[in-house]
Amino acid sequence: MNAPSSARIRLADAIAIVLREDADGIAIVTLNRPDARNSLSEDMLAALGKHFIAIGADHSVRVVVLAANGPAFCAGHDLKELSARRSDPDKGRGFFGSVMEACSEVMQQIVRLPQPVIAAIQGPATAAGCQLVASCDLAVTSQQAKFATPGVNIGLFCSTPMVALSRNVSAKHAMEMLLTGEMVSAEQALRIGLVNRVVPAGKEREEALALARKIASKSTHVIKIGKQAFYRQREMALADAYNYTSKVMVENMMARDAEEGIGAFVAKRMPTWEDR
């Protein structure tokens, strides 16, 4: 893979706190508030949202890697920013609501993106930061990283992080994290299904990019079909899920790349994708 282009999308207020660089069909989106442990301030959420909108419409992007600068991946919501709004006439209720809504939308944007999103986690991911990891399609973590939903320790139960967490790990593992607020090691996160791979410290972005390149070699049209179907069927009853995915398979069979891929397999040659 060639070195990433130095050109970055400059989206008004998103220049400093969220960076994007593209190379060979992979968009690397980097959280860049290291001094604030990449906490999800109002501006950070807005910047992420704008980048995801741009990426979703960019047909040159085949896979996304979500990374972070500094010692922490993401410390969750910016508690200083939230606390400062208690002096508002409504004691912050309106601001709290808008921030939680914005955060929930960003998490759903990741799921709705046609491209797979791979988290590259170099340090602690806590509260909404853990939610961010759980919202990504795949996750590669440094063995030094840790994960937690520690809101219970400060009187603020991690209710929104719970949504993504409980859709990644079993109920009892999720409840233990939510009820105790204790840190989970990278190895334990792997065991319970929160992450896909654990690698030596400093290798997480390299491994995430290697995984991204494998996915980028597939048909983007087929990947889009599969990602969308995965999340839709997961919320359905068993019979409904089979009915829905059977129809998806039929439509997929009608795609040009399915015809090409099956033909290439039968002919024992490499397929040539046209992403349609």
TIMAR-18914 format. One line per 5 residues: their letters; for each residue x, y, z of N, C-alpha, C. Coordinates in nm, 2 decimals. Example, Ala and Ser with C-alpha at 12.3 -4.5 7.8 and 13.67 -1.06 7.14 Angstrom:
AS	1.32/-0.57/0.78/1.23/-0.45/0.78/1.32/-0.33/0.78  1.28/-0.22/0.71/1.37/-0.11/0.71/1.29/0.00/0.79;
//
This chain:
MNAPS	0.08/-0.12/0.00/0.00/0.00/0.00/0.09/0.12/0.00  0.06/0.22/-0.09/0.14/0.34/-0.09/0.11/0.43/0.03  0.20/0.52/0.05/0.19/0.61/0.17/0.06/0.69/0.15  -0.01/0.72/0.26/-0.14/0.79/0.25/-0.11/0.93/0.19  -0.21/0.98/0.11/-0.20/1.11/0.05/-0.20/1.22/0.16;
SARIR	-0.12/1.32/0.15/-0.12/1.43/0.25/-0.24/1.52/0.24  -0.32/1.50/0.13/-0.44/1.58/0.12/-0.55/1.53/0.21  -0.61/1.62/0.28/-0.71/1.59/0.38/-0.84/1.67/0.34  -0.95/1.61/0.37/-1.08/1.68/0.35/-1.08/1.79/0.46  -1.10/1.91/0.42/-1.11/2.02/0.52/-1.25/2.07/0.53;
LADAI	-1.32/2.02/0.63/-1.46/2.05/0.64/-1.48/2.16/0.75  -1.45/2.28/0.71/-1.47/2.40/0.80/-1.42/2.37/0.94  -1.51/2.33/1.03/-1.48/2.32/1.17/-1.41/2.18/1.20  -1.39/2.10/1.10/-1.34/1.97/1.12/-1.19/1.95/1.10  -1.12/2.06/1.06/-0.98/2.05/1.02/-0.89/1.99/1.13;
AIVLR	-0.91/2.05/1.25/-0.81/2.01/1.36/-0.85/1.89/1.44  -0.98/1.87/1.47/-1.01/1.77/1.56/-1.04/1.63/1.50  -1.07/1.63/1.37/-1.09/1.50/1.30/-1.01/1.51/1.17  -0.92/1.42/1.14/-0.84/1.42/1.02/-0.89/1.31/0.93  -0.87/1.33/0.80/-0.89/1.22/0.70/-0.78/1.22/0.60;
EDADG	-0.73/1.10/0.57/-0.64/1.08/0.46/-0.68/0.96/0.39  -0.66/0.96/0.26/-0.70/0.85/0.17/-0.59/0.79/0.10  -0.59/0.66/0.08/-0.49/0.59/0.00/-0.55/0.46/-0.04  -0.54/0.43/-0.18/-0.58/0.30/-0.23/-0.72/0.26/-0.19  -0.81/0.35/-0.19/-0.95/0.31/-0.16/-0.98/0.30/-0.01;
IAIVT	-0.88/0.34/0.08/-0.91/0.33/0.22/-0.90/0.47/0.28  -1.01/0.51/0.35/-1.01/0.64/0.42/-0.97/0.62/0.56  -0.87/0.69/0.61/-0.83/0.68/0.75/-0.88/0.81/0.82  -0.98/0.79/0.91/-1.04/0.90/0.99/-0.97/0.89/1.13  -0.91/1.00/1.17/-0.84/1.00/1.29/-0.89/1.11/1.39;
LNRPD	-0.93/1.06/1.51/-0.97/1.15/1.62/-0.84/1.23/1.66  -0.85/1.36/1.67/-0.73/1.44/1.70/-0.75/1.54/1.81  -0.80/1.50/1.92/-0.80/1.58/2.04/-0.72/1.51/2.15  -0.59/1.48/2.13/-0.51/1.40/2.22/-0.51/1.46/2.36  -0.50/1.59/2.37/-0.49/1.65/2.50/-0.62/1.63/2.59;
ARNSL	-0.73/1.61/2.52/-0.86/1.58/2.58/-0.90/1.44/2.57  -0.80/1.35/2.55/-0.82/1.21/2.54/-0.93/1.17/2.43  -0.93/1.26/2.33/-1.03/1.24/2.22/-1.17/1.23/2.26  -1.20/1.30/2.37/-1.34/1.30/2.42/-1.44/1.36/2.31  -1.56/1.31/2.31/-1.65/1.34/2.21/-1.73/1.47/2.24;
SEDML	-1.66/1.58/2.22/-1.73/1.71/2.24/-1.83/1.73/2.13  -1.91/1.84/2.15/-2.01/1.87/2.05/-1.95/1.89/1.91  -1.83/1.96/1.91/-1.76/1.99/1.78/-1.71/1.86/1.72  -1.65/1.77/1.81/-1.60/1.64/1.76/-1.71/1.56/1.70  -1.82/1.55/1.76/-1.93/1.48/1.70/-1.98/1.53/1.57;
AALGK	-1.99/1.67/1.56/-2.02/1.73/1.43/-1.92/1.70/1.32  -1.80/1.71/1.36/-1.69/1.68/1.26/-1.69/1.54/1.21  -1.71/1.44/1.30/-1.72/1.30/1.26/-1.84/1.28/1.17  -1.95/1.34/1.21/-2.07/1.33/1.12/-2.05/1.38/0.98  -1.98/1.50/0.97/-1.96/1.55/0.84/-1.87/1.46/0.76;
HFIAI	-1.76/1.41/0.82/-1.67/1.32/0.75/-1.75/1.19/0.70  -1.83/1.14/0.79/-1.90/1.01/0.75/-2.00/1.04/0.64  -2.06/1.16/0.63/-2.15/1.19/0.52/-2.07/1.20/0.39  -1.96/1.26/0.40/-1.87/1.28/0.28/-1.82/1.14/0.23  -1.78/1.06/0.33/-1.73/0.92/0.29/-1.84/0.84/0.23;
GADHS	-1.96/0.84/0.29/-2.07/0.77/0.24/-2.10/0.80/0.09  -2.08/0.92/0.05/-2.10/0.96/-0.09/-1.98/0.95/-0.18  -1.87/0.90/-0.12/-1.75/0.90/-0.20/-1.73/0.75/-0.25  -1.75/0.73/-0.38/-1.75/0.59/-0.43/-1.60/0.54/-0.45  -1.50/0.63/-0.43/-1.37/0.59/-0.43/-1.32/0.52/-0.30;
VRVVV	-1.40/0.54/-0.20/-1.36/0.48/-0.07/-1.43/0.34/-0.06  -1.35/0.24/-0.03/-1.39/0.10/-0.02/-1.40/0.05/0.12  -1.31/0.11/0.21/-1.31/0.07/0.35/-1.27/0.19/0.43  -1.31/0.20/0.56/-1.28/0.31/0.65/-1.20/0.25/0.77  -1.09/0.32/0.80/-1.02/0.28/0.93/-1.04/0.40/1.02;
LAANG	-1.09/0.38/1.14/-1.11/0.48/1.24/-1.00/0.47/1.35  -0.92/0.57/1.35/-0.80/0.56/1.45/-0.81/0.69/1.54  -0.70/0.70/1.62/-0.70/0.82/1.71/-0.55/0.85/1.74  -0.53/0.98/1.76/-0.39/1.03/1.80/-0.39/1.04/1.95  -0.27/1.02/2.01/-0.25/1.04/2.15/-0.26/0.90/2.23;
PAFCA	-0.25/0.91/2.36/-0.25/0.79/2.44/-0.38/0.72/2.46  -0.49/0.79/2.43/-0.62/0.73/2.45/-0.69/0.72/2.32  -0.77/0.62/2.29/-0.85/0.61/2.17/-0.97/0.71/2.19  -1.05/0.70/2.29/-1.16/0.79/2.32/-1.21/0.77/2.46  -1.22/0.89/2.53/-1.26/0.88/2.67/-1.41/0.90/2.69;
GHDLK	-1.48/0.90/2.58/-1.63/0.92/2.59/-1.67/1.06/2.58  -1.78/1.10/2.63/-1.83/1.24/2.63/-1.74/1.33/2.70  -1.74/1.46/2.66/-1.66/1.56/2.72/-1.73/1.61/2.84  -1.70/1.55/2.96/-1.77/1.58/3.08/-1.75/1.73/3.13  -1.64/1.79/3.10/-1.62/1.93/3.13/-1.72/2.02/3.05;
ELSAR	-1.74/1.98/2.92/-1.83/2.06/2.84/-1.97/2.04/2.89  -2.01/1.92/2.92/-2.14/1.89/2.97/-2.17/1.96/3.10  -2.07/1.95/3.20/-2.09/2.01/3.33/-2.10/2.16/3.32  -2.03/2.23/3.23/-2.04/2.37/3.21/-2.18/2.42/3.18  -2.26/2.34/3.12/-2.39/2.38/3.08/-2.50/2.37/3.19;
RSDPD	-2.46/2.33/3.31/-2.55/2.32/3.42/-2.59/2.46/3.46  -2.52/2.56/3.41/-2.55/2.70/3.44/-2.66/2.76/3.35  -2.70/2.68/3.25/-2.80/2.72/3.15/-2.93/2.74/3.23  -3.03/2.82/3.18/-3.16/2.83/3.24/-3.23/2.70/3.27  -3.21/2.60/3.18/-3.27/2.47/3.20/-3.18/2.37/3.26;
KGRGF	-3.07/2.42/3.32/-2.98/2.34/3.39/-2.91/2.24/3.30  -2.91/2.27/3.17/-2.83/2.19/3.07/-2.92/2.08/3.00  -3.04/2.07/3.04/-3.12/1.96/2.98/-3.12/1.97/2.83  -3.15/2.08/2.77/-3.15/2.10/2.63/-3.02/2.06/2.56  -2.91/2.10/2.62/-2.78/2.07/2.56/-2.75/1.93/2.58;
FGSVM	-2.78/1.87/2.69/-2.75/1.73/2.71/-2.83/1.64/2.61  -2.95/1.68/2.58/-3.03/1.61/2.49/-2.98/1.62/2.35  -2.93/1.74/2.31/-2.87/1.76/2.17/-2.74/1.68/2.15  -2.66/1.67/2.26/-2.54/1.60/2.25/-2.56/1.45/2.24  -2.65/1.40/2.32/-2.68/1.25/2.32/-2.74/1.22/2.18;
EACSE	-2.83/1.30/2.13/-2.89/1.28/2.00/-2.78/1.28/1.89  -2.69/1.37/1.90/-2.58/1.38/1.80/-2.49/1.26/1.81  -2.46/1.22/1.93/-2.37/1.10/1.95/-2.44/0.97/1.89  -2.57/0.96/1.92/-2.64/0.84/1.87/-2.65/0.84/1.72  -2.66/0.96/1.66/-2.66/0.97/1.52/-2.53/0.93/1.45;
VMQQI	-2.42/0.97/1.51/-2.29/0.93/1.46/-2.27/0.78/1.47  -2.31/0.72/1.58/-2.30/0.57/1.59/-2.38/0.50/1.48  -2.50/0.55/1.46/-2.58/0.49/1.35/-2.53/0.52/1.21  -2.46/0.64/1.20/-2.40/0.66/1.07/-2.29/0.56/1.03  -2.22/0.51/1.13/-2.12/0.41/1.11/-2.18/0.28/1.06;
VRLPQ	-2.29/0.25/1.12/-2.37/0.13/1.08/-2.43/0.14/0.94  -2.47/0.26/0.91/-2.54/0.29/0.78/-2.44/0.31/0.66  -2.32/0.34/0.69/-2.22/0.36/0.59/-2.21/0.24/0.50  -2.21/0.25/0.36/-2.19/0.14/0.28/-2.06/0.07/0.29  -1.96/0.14/0.34/-1.83/0.08/0.35/-1.81/0.03/0.49;
PVIAA	-1.74/-0.09/0.51/-1.70/-0.14/0.64/-1.61/-0.04/0.71  -1.63/-0.03/0.84/-1.55/0.06/0.93/-1.47/-0.03/1.03  -1.34/-0.01/1.03/-1.25/-0.09/1.12/-1.19/0.01/1.22  -1.21/-0.02/1.35/-1.15/0.06/1.45/-1.01/0.01/1.48  -0.91/0.11/1.48/-0.77/0.08/1.52/-0.75/0.14/1.66;
IQGPA	-0.74/0.06/1.76/-0.75/0.11/1.90/-0.61/0.10/1.96  -0.55/0.22/1.99/-0.42/0.22/2.05/-0.41/0.24/2.20  -0.53/0.28/2.26/-0.53/0.31/2.40/-0.67/0.29/2.45  -0.69/0.34/2.58/-0.82/0.32/2.64/-0.94/0.37/2.56  -1.05/0.29/2.56/-1.17/0.33/2.50/-1.28/0.32/2.60;
TAAGC	-1.33/0.43/2.66/-1.42/0.42/2.77/-1.55/0.49/2.74  -1.66/0.45/2.81/-1.79/0.51/2.80/-1.83/0.52/2.65  -1.86/0.64/2.60/-1.90/0.65/2.46/-1.78/0.62/2.36  -1.66/0.61/2.42/-1.55/0.56/2.34/-1.56/0.42/2.31  -1.60/0.34/2.42/-1.63/0.20/2.40/-1.74/0.18/2.31;
QLVAS	-1.84/0.26/2.32/-1.96/0.26/2.22/-1.91/0.28/2.08  -1.81/0.37/2.06/-1.76/0.39/1.93/-1.70/0.26/1.87  -1.62/0.20/1.95/-1.56/0.07/1.91/-1.66/-0.03/1.88  -1.76/-0.05/1.96/-1.87/-0.14/1.94/-1.95/-0.11/1.82  -1.96/0.01/1.78/-2.04/0.05/1.66/-1.97/0.02/1.53;
CDLAV	-1.84/0.01/1.54/-1.76/-0.02/1.42/-1.79/-0.17/1.38  -1.77/-0.20/1.25/-1.79/-0.33/1.20/-1.69/-0.43/1.25  -1.56/-0.38/1.26/-1.45/-0.46/1.30/-1.36/-0.38/1.39  -1.28/-0.45/1.47/-1.19/-0.37/1.56/-1.06/-0.45/1.58  -0.95/-0.37/1.57/-0.82/-0.42/1.59/-0.76/-0.34/1.71;
TSQQA	-0.71/-0.41/1.81/-0.67/-0.33/1.93/-0.52/-0.37/1.97  -0.46/-0.27/2.02/-0.33/-0.29/2.08/-0.35/-0.37/2.21  -0.25/-0.45/2.25/-0.26/-0.53/2.37/-0.26/-0.44/2.49  -0.22/-0.31/2.47/-0.22/-0.22/2.59/-0.35/-0.15/2.61  -0.44/-0.16/2.51/-0.57/-0.09/2.52/-0.66/-0.15/2.63;
KFATP	-0.75/-0.08/2.68/-0.85/-0.13/2.78/-0.98/-0.07/2.74  -1.09/-0.13/2.79/-1.22/-0.09/2.76/-1.31/-0.09/2.88  -1.40/0.01/2.89/-1.49/0.02/3.00/-1.61/0.10/2.97  -1.72/0.07/3.05/-1.83/0.16/3.05/-1.85/0.20/3.19  -1.77/0.30/3.24/-1.75/0.33/3.38/-1.85/0.44/3.43;
GVNIG	-1.96/0.47/3.36/-2.05/0.58/3.40/-2.10/0.55/3.54  -2.13/0.43/3.57/-2.18/0.40/3.71/-2.10/0.45/3.82  -1.97/0.46/3.79/-1.87/0.51/3.90/-1.89/0.66/3.93  -1.95/0.74/3.83/-1.97/0.88/3.85/-2.12/0.92/3.85  -2.21/0.82/3.87/-2.35/0.84/3.88/-2.42/0.86/3.75;
LFCST	-2.36/0.82/3.64/-2.42/0.84/3.51/-2.41/0.71/3.43  -2.51/0.62/3.45/-2.51/0.49/3.38/-2.49/0.50/3.23  -2.41/0.42/3.17/-2.38/0.43/3.03/-2.49/0.37/2.95  -2.60/0.43/2.95/-2.72/0.38/2.88/-2.71/0.38/2.73  -2.66/0.49/2.67/-2.64/0.49/2.52/-2.53/0.40/2.48;
PMVAL	-2.41/0.40/2.55/-2.31/0.30/2.51/-2.36/0.15/2.52  -2.45/0.13/2.61/-2.51/0.00/2.63/-2.58/-0.06/2.50  -2.63/0.03/2.42/-2.70/-0.01/2.30/-2.60/-0.09/2.21  -2.49/-0.02/2.18/-2.39/-0.09/2.09/-2.32/-0.20/2.16  -2.29/-0.19/2.29/-2.22/-0.29/2.36/-2.30/-0.42/2.37;
SRNVS	-2.43/-0.41/2.40/-2.51/-0.52/2.41/-2.54/-0.59/2.28  -2.51/-0.53/2.17/-2.53/-0.59/2.04/-2.39/-0.65/1.99  -2.29/-0.64/2.07/-2.16/-0.70/2.04/-2.13/-0.82/2.13  -2.16/-0.81/2.25/-2.12/-0.91/2.35/-2.24/-0.97/2.42  -2.23/-1.08/2.49/-2.34/-1.15/2.55/-2.40/-1.06/2.66;
AKHAM	-2.52/-1.08/2.70/-2.59/-1.00/2.80/-2.52/-1.00/2.93  -2.47/-1.11/2.97/-2.40/-1.11/3.11/-2.27/-1.04/3.10  -2.19/-1.05/2.99/-2.07/-0.98/2.98/-2.10/-0.83/2.98  -2.20/-0.79/2.90/-2.23/-0.65/2.89/-2.28/-0.59/3.02  -2.36/-0.67/3.09/-2.41/-0.62/3.22/-2.30/-0.61/3.33;
EMLLT	-2.20/-0.70/3.32/-2.09/-0.69/3.42/-2.01/-0.56/3.39  -1.99/-0.53/3.26/-1.92/-0.41/3.23/-1.99/-0.29/3.28  -2.13/-0.29/3.25/-2.21/-0.17/3.28/-2.23/-0.15/3.43  -2.24/-0.26/3.51/-2.27/-0.26/3.65/-2.15/-0.23/3.74  -2.03/-0.28/3.69/-1.91/-0.26/3.77/-1.83/-0.14/3.73;
GEMVS	-1.84/-0.11/3.60/-1.76/0.00/3.55/-1.61/-0.03/3.54  -1.57/-0.16/3.56/-1.43/-0.20/3.56/-1.37/-0.21/3.42  -1.24/-0.19/3.42/-1.17/-0.20/3.29/-1.16/-0.34/3.24  -1.17/-0.36/3.11/-1.16/-0.49/3.05/-1.03/-0.49/2.97  -0.94/-0.59/2.98/-0.82/-0.59/2.90/-0.85/-0.62/2.76;
AEQAL	-0.75/-0.59/2.67/-0.76/-0.62/2.53/-0.79/-0.77/2.51  -0.72/-0.86/2.58/-0.74/-1.00/2.57/-0.88/-1.04/2.61  -0.93/-0.98/2.72/-1.07/-1.01/2.76/-1.17/-0.96/2.66  -1.14/-0.84/2.60/-1.23/-0.78/2.50/-1.24/-0.88/2.38  -1.13/-0.94/2.35/-1.13/-1.04/2.24/-1.21/-1.16/2.27;
RIGLV	-1.20/-1.21/2.39/-1.27/-1.33/2.44/-1.42/-1.31/2.43  -1.47/-1.19/2.47/-1.61/-1.16/2.48/-1.67/-1.11/2.35  -1.58/-1.09/2.25/-1.63/-1.05/2.11/-1.64/-0.90/2.09  -1.58/-0.82/2.17/-1.58/-0.68/2.15/-1.49/-0.63/2.04  -1.38/-0.71/2.03/-1.28/-0.68/1.92/-1.25/-0.80/1.85;
NRVVP	-1.18/-0.79/1.73/-1.15/-0.90/1.64/-1.01/-0.95/1.66  -0.92/-0.86/1.69/-0.77/-0.90/1.69/-0.70/-0.81/1.80  -0.61/-0.88/1.86/-0.52/-0.81/1.96/-0.38/-0.82/1.90  -0.31/-0.70/1.89/-0.17/-0.70/1.83/-0.08/-0.63/1.93  0.05/-0.64/1.91/0.15/-0.57/1.99/0.13/-0.42/1.98;
AGKER	0.16/-0.35/2.09/0.14/-0.20/2.09/0.21/-0.14/1.97  0.15/-0.05/1.90/0.21/0.02/1.79/0.18/-0.04/1.66  0.12/-0.16/1.66/0.09/-0.24/1.54/-0.05/-0.24/1.50  -0.14/-0.17/1.58/-0.28/-0.18/1.56/-0.33/-0.11/1.43  -0.27/0.00/1.40/-0.31/0.07/1.27/-0.26/-0.01/1.15;
EEALA	-0.14/-0.06/1.16/-0.08/-0.14/1.05/-0.17/-0.27/1.02  -0.21/-0.33/1.13/-0.30/-0.45/1.12/-0.44/-0.41/1.07  -0.49/-0.30/1.11/-0.62/-0.26/1.06/-0.61/-0.23/0.91  -0.50/-0.17/0.87/-0.49/-0.14/0.73/-0.47/-0.26/0.65  -0.40/-0.36/0.70/-0.39/-0.49/0.63/-0.53/-0.56/0.61;
LARKI	-0.61/-0.55/0.72/-0.74/-0.61/0.71/-0.83/-0.53/0.61  -0.81/-0.39/0.61/-0.88/-0.31/0.52/-0.85/-0.34/0.38  -0.72/-0.37/0.35/-0.68/-0.40/0.21/-0.74/-0.53/0.16  -0.76/-0.63/0.25/-0.82/-0.75/0.21/-0.97/-0.73/0.17  -1.04/-0.64/0.25/-1.18/-0.61/0.22/-1.19/-0.53/0.10;
ASKST	-1.09/-0.44/0.08/-1.10/-0.35/-0.03/-1.08/-0.42/-0.17  -1.03/-0.54/-0.16/-1.01/-0.62/-0.28/-1.14/-0.69/-0.33  -1.25/-0.68/-0.25/-1.37/-0.74/-0.29/-1.46/-0.64/-0.37  -1.57/-0.68/-0.42/-1.67/-0.59/-0.48/-1.73/-0.50/-0.38  -1.72/-0.37/-0.40/-1.79/-0.28/-0.31/-1.94/-0.29/-0.31;
HVIKI	-1.99/-0.33/-0.43/-2.14/-0.35/-0.44/-2.18/-0.46/-0.35  -2.11/-0.57/-0.36/-2.15/-0.69/-0.28/-2.13/-0.66/-0.13  -2.02/-0.60/-0.09/-1.99/-0.56/0.05/-2.10/-0.47/0.10  -2.15/-0.38/0.02/-2.26/-0.29/0.06/-2.39/-0.37/0.09  -2.42/-0.46/0.00/-2.54/-0.55/0.01/-2.53/-0.63/0.14;
GKQAF	-2.41/-0.69/0.16/-2.39/-0.77/0.28/-2.39/-0.70/0.41  -2.33/-0.58/0.42/-2.33/-0.51/0.54/-2.47/-0.46/0.58  -2.54/-0.41/0.48/-2.68/-0.37/0.51/-2.77/-0.48/0.56  -2.75/-0.60/0.49/-2.84/-0.71/0.52/-2.80/-0.76/0.66  -2.67/-0.76/0.70/-2.63/-0.81/0.83/-2.70/-0.74/0.94;
YRQRE	-2.70/-0.61/0.94/-2.76/-0.53/1.04/-2.91/-0.54/1.04  -2.97/-0.55/0.93/-3.12/-0.56/0.92/-3.17/-0.69/0.97  -3.11/-0.80/0.93/-3.16/-0.93/0.97/-3.14/-0.96/1.12  -3.04/-0.89/1.18/-3.00/-0.92/1.32/-3.12/-0.88/1.41  -3.20/-0.79/1.37/-3.31/-0.74/1.46/-3.44/-0.81/1.43;
MALAD	-3.43/-0.91/1.34/-3.56/-0.98/1.30/-3.57/-1.11/1.37  -3.70/-1.16/1.37/-3.72/-1.30/1.42/-3.66/-1.39/1.32  -3.63/-1.52/1.36/-3.56/-1.61/1.27/-3.63/-1.63/1.14  -3.76/-1.66/1.13/-3.82/-1.68/1.01/-3.82/-1.56/0.92  -3.84/-1.44/0.98/-3.84/-1.32/0.90/-3.70/-1.29/0.85;
AYNYT	-3.60/-1.32/0.93/-3.46/-1.30/0.88/-3.43/-1.39/0.76  -3.47/-1.52/0.76/-3.44/-1.60/0.65/-3.52/-1.56/0.53  -3.65/-1.51/0.55/-3.73/-1.46/0.43/-3.66/-1.34/0.37  -3.61/-1.25/0.45/-3.55/-1.13/0.41/-3.42/-1.16/0.33  -3.33/-1.24/0.40/-3.20/-1.27/0.34/-3.21/-1.36/0.21;
SKVMV	-3.31/-1.44/0.20/-3.33/-1.51/0.08/-3.36/-1.42/-0.04  -3.44/-1.31/-0.01/-3.46/-1.22/-0.12/-3.34/-1.14/-0.15  -3.26/-1.11/-0.05/-3.13/-1.04/-0.07/-3.04/-1.12/-0.16  -3.03/-1.25/-0.13/-2.95/-1.34/-0.21/-2.99/-1.34/-0.35  -3.12/-1.34/-0.38/-3.17/-1.34/-0.52/-3.13/-1.22/-0.59;
ENMMA	-3.15/-1.10/-0.52/-3.11/-0.98/-0.58/-2.96/-0.97/-0.61  -2.88/-1.02/-0.51/-2.74/-1.03/-0.52/-2.69/-1.11/-0.64  -2.76/-1.23/-0.66/-2.73/-1.31/-0.77/-2.75/-1.24/-0.91  -2.84/-1.14/-0.91/-2.86/-1.07/-1.04/-2.76/-0.97/-1.06  -2.67/-0.94/-0.97/-2.57/-0.84/-0.99/-2.46/-0.88/-1.08;
RDAEE	-2.40/-0.79/-1.15/-2.30/-0.82/-1.25/-2.18/-0.89/-1.18  -2.14/-0.84/-1.06/-2.02/-0.89/-0.99/-2.05/-1.03/-0.94  -2.17/-1.07/-0.91/-2.20/-1.21/-0.87/-2.18/-1.30/-0.99  -2.23/-1.26/-1.10/-2.21/-1.34/-1.23/-2.07/-1.35/-1.26  -1.99/-1.24/-1.25/-1.85/-1.25/-1.28/-1.77/-1.33/-1.17;
GIGAF	-1.80/-1.32/-1.05/-1.73/-1.39/-0.94/-1.76/-1.54/-0.95  -1.88/-1.58/-0.97/-1.91/-1.72/-0.98/-1.85/-1.78/-1.11  -1.85/-1.70/-1.22/-1.79/-1.75/-1.35/-1.64/-1.76/-1.33  -1.58/-1.67/-1.26/-1.43/-1.68/-1.24/-1.40/-1.80/-1.15  -1.48/-1.83/-1.05/-1.45/-1.94/-0.96/-1.46/-2.07/-1.05;
VAKRM	-1.56/-2.08/-1.13/-1.58/-2.20/-1.21/-1.47/-2.22/-1.31  -1.42/-2.10/-1.37/-1.32/-2.11/-1.47/-1.18/-2.11/-1.40  -1.17/-2.10/-1.27/-1.04/-2.10/-1.20/-0.95/-1.98/-1.24  -1.01/-1.86/-1.24/-0.94/-1.74/-1.27/-0.98/-1.64/-1.16  -0.90/-1.53/-1.16/-0.93/-1.42/-1.07/-1.05/-1.34/-1.13;
PTWED	-1.14/-1.29/-1.04/-1.25/-1.21/-1.09/-1.21/-1.07/-1.12  -1.28/-1.00/-1.20/-1.26/-0.86/-1.23/-1.38/-0.78/-1.19  -1.38/-0.71/-1.08/-1.49/-0.65/-1.03/-1.52/-0.52/-1.10  -1.65/-0.49/-1.11/-1.69/-0.36/-1.17/-1.78/-0.28/-1.06  -1.79/-0.34/-0.95/-1.86/-0.28/-0.84/-2.01/-0.25/-0.87;
R	-2.07/-0.35/-0.94/-2.21/-0.33/-0.97/-2.28/-0.47/-0.98;
//
